[in-house]
Amino acid sequence: MELSSKTAREIWYEVKANPHRARFGFGQKAALINIDFQNAYTRVDEFHSAYETDPGQINYVNALARGFRALNWPVVWTYVAYLPSGEDAGVWGTRTNTPDSLQNIKVGSRRAEFDSRAEIDRHQDIIYNKRMASAFFETPLQSLLTWHKVDTLVVTGGSTSGCVRATVIDSLSRGYRTIVPEQCVADKHESPHFANLADMMLKYADVLDIAEVLAWLEGKVR
């Protein structure tokens, strides 16, 4: 193991600045996967479990969603919510039992509701209630992507080190080119956020500036 006194942020900046970093690149058709833009994780003014990294995150995601809809490409929103008993959280919900605990995000609760700032088209967009970290786990996502003949996923949301990373790994494992717009993902703490950005860039995804992803979309719309 290589030892270093650098912070996770410093390592990420070095990885990002490498001009020789090979890319997976964009494919021909993409889906936008927006992970858990719900009050429990976005409303820092209400819930201790919430977090914010880039204050423009939701605005950027809304811009992406508009671009995807203009192309008739899939826009997917996931959220986490559990039964009153919490038993569908499985072992994931057994370590703690506080108001902030995962299994206490109940179906129909304020914590489970999507953030009102997220522009969700409930006629066209796809919404999945996921119970584990990856957006692929026991949801119809794979079938949706196959039907739409998608070869690229753009993944946003939170947390960078949790559900985003799990979805990104599953995405690459299923053969999708995977794009993570840096300003569109967030985490509770700085170190896991930047450490996982670096790790995803090195192994599983292209972590790109939001401007580059939007420019790619705009080129497709023309």
Secondary structure, DSSP 4 states (H G I P E B T S, - for coil): -------HHHHHHHHHH-TT-------S-EEEEEE--BHHHH-TTT-TT---S-TTHHHHHHHHHHHHHHTT--EEEEEE-B-TT-GGGGGGGSS--STTSGGG-BTTSTTTSBPTTS---TTTSEEEEE-SSSTTTTSSHHHHHHHTT--EEEEEEE-IIIIIHHHHHHHHHTT-EEEEEGGGEE-SSHHHHHHHHHHHHHHT-EEE-HHHHHHHHHHHH-
